[in-house]
Amino acid sequence: MSENAFRFTKIGADGSALPADAKEWEAVLDTTTGFMWTVAEKKVTNWKKADAAAKAMTAGGFDDWSLPTVEQLFALADRTRRDPTINTDLFPKCKSDWYWSSTPYAPSPGGYAWNVYFSNGYASYNGHDNHGFVRAVRAGQ
């Protein structure tokens, strides 16, 4: 079994850990980083809405979700995969598209923010008015 097989734990609607073969789960705990991720995602029309959408999410019995930093989100990219570059056994609906982070782009923090592109697993910045997806994060156990 691969090292990644033990890195992630499926989390049920009540916040409890589930077996790896569970058919329904709402969140995924990364036991390496301690971060918990929503399985659900949402497409939004701009960065401000991305932040609001992340904070409004509820999953795994928790309501303290937020928009991840680019470093947090980038850690989910699995570069042994493509289209999307993420473990689709855990995140089956992940799009090969841009996902927003909370990290502003330093040269223009009022107009741009970092994203992770899950088609090929790289990070870049986009203008705040661009469309993108939201995958929320929270501190785990």
Secondary structure, DSSP 8 states (H G I E B T S, - for coil): --GGGGTEEEE-TTS-B--TT-S--SEEEETTT-EEEES--EEESSHHHHHHHHHH--BTTB---B---HHHHHTT--TT--SS-S-TTTSTT--SSEEEEEEE-TTSTTTEEEEEETTTTEEEEEETTS-EEE--EEE--
